[in-house]
Amino acid sequence: MKPVPSFLFFGAACIAQWAVPFASIRMHEEVIERGALVRLAVTAPDPYDPLRGRYLRLRPLEVEVELDPAVASPDSGQKVWAQLERGSDGLHHLGKITKQKPDHGDYVPLTTLGVPHAKIGPGGVVHPATDASKVRVEWPFDRFFVSEKIAPEADVWLRENSREEKTVVAELRVLNGESVLTNLEFDGLSFREVLKKSVQKIEK
C-alpha cells in the first residue's frame, strides 16, 4: 500500500479548521431566524466600565435558581439546564433546572457555582444570604458585541442606565439550548435606535 501524501493530510486539516467557524456562523444565523424571543433583566457587572473592546459586558440579574427537593443538589461547576418561563412582568425567569437536556421548550445551559454565600454579622454570627434551597448559577453569555463606531456611545448608554431604578432588558433568541443576544432595551427604547440617532447627530 502506498503511503498517503502529506499534502492530503494538510488539506484535510485546513478544511476541518475552516469548517468549524462556518458551522458556528450558520448555527448563529439559524438561532436568530428560528429561535424563540426571550427577554431578560440584565445589568453591567462593572457599572463604571462595561466596555471591553468591541463588546459590552453584561450579566442577567437572576443568578440564583430554586432546587427541586426531590433532586440531589448539583456539584459546583456542573452543567445543568434551566427552563425559561415568562412572568407577569413580560420578562423571562429561570424555572425548573435539570441535569439532563430537555427535549422541548425554551431552555439554556447554566453552570452551577455552589450555594449562595453566607454573610457574617457582628460577633461572628453567620446569616444565610438567601434560602438554602437555591443554588447560584452562571449564564452561557456575558458579552454583547457592538460595532466600533457606536462602542463609546454604547458604553455610556449601558453604564448610565444600569444605575437607574428601571431595568435594562436583553433580548435574545433561544433555539435547542443555543442563545444569541440580539438587542438591549431600556424604558421601552431599543439601544440600537437610540445610539443610531446619537451617531447621526454627531456626524452632522
TAWOPE-V514429 format. One record per pair of residues at least 24 apart in sequence whose ideal C-beta (glycine too) atoms are under 7 Angstrom apart, sorted by sequence separation. I is the first residue (numbers start at 1). J is the second residue. D is the distance in whole Angstrom. If there is no record, write none. Layout:
# TAWOPE-V514429
I;J;D + I;J;D
This chain:
# TAWOPE-V514429
83;107;5 + 84;108;6 + 113;137;6 + 74;99;6 + 82;107;6 + 112;137;6 + 113;138;6 + 161;186;4 + 81;107;5 + 82;108;6 + 111;137;7 + 110;137;4 + 111;138;4 + 68;96;7 + 81;109;6 + 82;110;5 + 110;138;6 + 65;94;5 + 110;139;6 + 79;109;6 + 80;110;5 + 62;93;6 + 109;140;5 + 62;94;6 + 65;97;5 + 79;111;6 + 80;112;6 + 108;140;6 + 77;111;6 + 78;112;5 + 157;191;6 + 77;112;7 + 76;112;6 + 75;112;7 + 76;113;6 + 144;181;5 + 154;191;7 + 157;194;7 + 74;112;5 + 76;114;4 + 141;179;6 + 157;195;6 + 140;179;6 + 141;181;6 + 144;184;6 + 154;195;6 + 153;195;5 + 150;195;5 + 153;198;5 + 38;84;6 + 153;199;7 + 150;199;6 + 41;91;6 + 149;199;7 + 39;90;7 + 40;91;6 + 39;91;5 + 40;92;6 + 64;116;6 + 39;92;6 + 38;92;5 + 74;135;7 + 73;135;7 + 64;130;6 + 67;133;5 + 108;174;6 + 66;133;6 + 67;134;6 + 38;106;6 + 66;134;6 + 67;135;6 + 106;174;5 + 109;177;6 + 65;134;6 + 108;177;6 + 36;106;5 + 64;134;5 + 65;135;6 + 107;177;6 + 64;135;7 + 108;179;6 + 64;136;6 + 65;137;6 + 63;136;6 + 63;137;6 + 101;177;6 + 91;169;7 + 60;139;5 + 59;142;6 + 58;142;7 + 57;142;6 + 57;143;7 + 58;144;6 + 55;143;4 + 56;144;5 + 55;144;6 + 55;145;5 + 56;146;6 + 84;174;7 + 54;145;6 + 55;146;6 + 54;146;6 + 54;148;6 + 81;177;7 + 54;151;6 + 56;154;6 + 56;155;7 + 51;151;6 + 58;158;7 + 56;158;5 + 51;155;4 + 50;155;6 + 50;158;5 + 50;159;6 + 48;159;7 + 47;159;6 + 58;170;7 + 44;158;5 + 44;159;6 + 47;162;5 + 47;163;6 + 44;162;4 + 43;162;5 + 43;168;6 + 41;167;5 + 42;168;5 + 42;169;7 + 41;169;6 + 42;170;4 + 40;169;7 + 39;169;5 + 40;170;5 + 39;171;6 + 37;171;7 + 38;172;5 + 37;173;6 + 38;174;5 + 36;173;7 + 35;173;3 + 36;174;5 + 35;174;5 + 35;175;4 + 32;173;5 + 34;175;6 + 31;173;5 + 31;175;5 + 30;175;7 + 35;180;7 + 31;178;5 + 31;179;7 + 32;180;6 + 31;180;5 + 32;182;6 + 27;178;6 + 28;180;6
